[in-house]
Amino acid sequence: MPLKTIPPLSRRTLLRALGSGAVLGGLTGCGVPAAYVRPGDRAAVDLSAVDQRLNWANWPLYIDTDDERPARRPTLEAFERRTGISVEYVEEINDNDEFFGKISPALMNHQPTGRDLIVVSDWMSARFVRLGWVQEMDRARQPNVTRYLDPQLRSPVFDPGRTCTVPWQSGITGIAYNRRRTGREIRQVSDLWAGDLKGRVTLLSGLDEAFALLMQGNGVDITRWTDDDFHTVCDQVEKQVQAGQIRRFTGNDYIKDLSSGDVLACQAYSGDVIQLQADDPDIEFVVPEEGAELWAESLMIPNLARHKANAERLIDYYYDPEVAAELAAWVNYVCPVPAARDVLASARDEESAALAENPLIFPDKEMRSRLAIARDVSSEERVEFSKRWNQIAGL
C-alpha cells in the first residue's frame, strides 16, 4: 500500500510564535524555589499493567491520518491493535508557552496533569527538565529508541543522553527564498542583507526561533553561545530594521508572504518549505554555508503520569523504522529515525520512494556537517534577552 505524502497543511502553520516565555519568566525569574520537583517526588503508582490506556497531548496536524477518513490515524490505530492499549489522542497544543501555562499550575503544586505523554519544542522541554517536571524514561522498555535514534539528536545540552526526552520530529531553521524572483542563489545568512532584497526580507519573531541562525551567520558555535553573541545579533538586526531591510517579523505567516511574492527571502522551517515546493518549485530552502539550527519537538512523560510504561511503549513503537517511515511520509519534517530512509526507498510508489532522497527529511552527510543544536536560553537569560528582542521585533 503506497505511503501517503504531502499533507494539506503544515502543523507549524498553526503555531503562534510567542518567544517571550512570560509564564516561566515570572516563575523562575522571581526565584520561586518551590517550582522545582526533586527526583524522588516525580513518579506516581504506575497503573499500566492493569489499565491499558494512556492520554497523549500533541499538536494539530502532527500525525498521519487516513486519506478518506481524516479522523482515523493509521499508525496510532495499529499500535492500539498490536498492544491492546487504548490511546486518547488530544490535539490541544497550539503554542509552547500557552500549553506551559495550562499545565504548570498542576506540576508546580505536585499534582497530576491528566496527561501521560506530551510533545513540546526542545527549548520548552529544557524548562520542564530544569524544573524536574518530567520523568526519566526506562530505556529497557525502549530498544528501538536505543538502537535507532538519530545520533545527532542523542544528547542535547539540556538533557544529556536524552534520559527524559525523545524527539517526536525534528527540523531545520534555515532560509527560504524564491529563486525565480531573486534571479540568483542565496548561500549565506549575510545574503539577507543584500540591497536588492530591501524591504522584502522577514525574520521569525520568536526569540527561540530566530537567534541561532543569525549567530551562525557570524561564525558562532551555537552549542556554546554567549551573552555577547546574542547582543551582537541584536545590534545587527536593529540596524537592518532601521535601514528598512526587514519587512517584518513573523510567525508562520511568512508562508503566505513568500508564496505571494511580497517577500523574497526569509527565515523558515524545513517542513513548511517541502509543502510550499509542491505548489511552487521555484521556492528553495537553504542551509547556509555558515550552518543552520537543527531542532526537535520531543515526547516527555510529565510527573505523576499514571500510565508511564504504556507511554514508554508507545514512544518505542514510533521508533520502529517501518512506523517512522509511514509517519515521515505524512508530516515531512526531519525524521529522527534515519533507518526509516531505507524503508521509504524500497516503497513501491515513486512518490514515497522519492522522499528517501529528500535531504530535508533525511539530511545527507554534507548537510549534517552544517547543522548544530543550539544551547537553550536559561531562565536567568530569558528575562533580559526577551525584553531586548521583543522591542526590536515589535512584540
ABEGO torsion letter per residue (X at the ends): XBBBBGBABBAAAABBBBAAGAAAAAAAAAGBAAABBBAAAABBBBAAAABBBBBBBBBBGABBBBAABAABBAAAAAAAAAAGBBBBBBBABABAAAAAAAAAAAAAAGBBAGBABBBBBAAAAAAAAAAGABBBBBAAABAAAAAABBAAAABBAABBGGAABBBABBBBBBBBBBAAAAGBBBABAAAAABAAABGABBBBABAAAAAAAAAAAAGBBAAABBAAAAAAAAAAAAAAAAAGABABBBBAAAAAAAAAGABABBBBBAAAAAAAAAABAABBBBBBAAEBBBBBBBBBBBBGBABAAAAAAAAAAAABAAAAAAAAAAAGBBBABAAAAAAAAABABAAAAAAAABAAABBBAAAAAABBBBBBBBAAAAAAAAAAAAAAAGX
